[in-house]
């Protein structure tokens, strides 16, 4: 079966990746399955300097999901490049580096630095971050601002550029359109939905940060709808993210037009889920007499051709 897909200039041997923040820097999951089986793996979000993240408690389980307020804790650019990346090259798997900043200049500087590093296959810009120079408004919630930061990043890198969008907006399509126009090679959807849990015994928030990001199967129908909407609005590849635990989950996103998927919270439920999803997609193709995963992508059947 031909499971290969293309994202910008990057060719993946299959459409299954890991989601940023759930796979660490790749080495932690090596005991569970050969990382080289992945189409690609996406690193934990990297910033210019180390970030301590939020104080605990910062994770709480919810029905069919998880709420986290890790706060983008990471070791920073220098430690990642010098300590982690050399070992990741041995996995024979494309390394996509997720990165973020609190100003446009930080995004640009980090993208430029990462673009010159051997072993970095592509970049994923997390624009779900607050712009501290513009009153804390989140880059990914404003179409004009999203386009501005992506345009600046595009100007300093020739690597395939994926832009990860936040779902915490009324309509994702205008933002996706601006990101495409600014030069993104692909869009990944979605990041987590903002949520909150209260401990009724103490009457206090379950998270020290008060709110956190909801992930897991609970958000899958929402993420799937946003992927579907975005696929109709742009011509660049869209990567589906949100509550994918099984091959059936992944296939829903592919059928709705996603060119690939990322597994996140599913890794905490079953660390070996990515290879099982890859095998499940291949089995689906065989069962349905198909030879390429491209025959599944965007194959949603609509009655009388009606689109919502």
Order of alpha helices (4+ residues) and beta strands (2+ residues): beta-beta-beta-beta-beta-beta-alpha-beta-alpha-beta-alpha-beta-alpha-beta-beta-beta-beta-beta-alpha-beta-alpha-beta-alpha-alpha
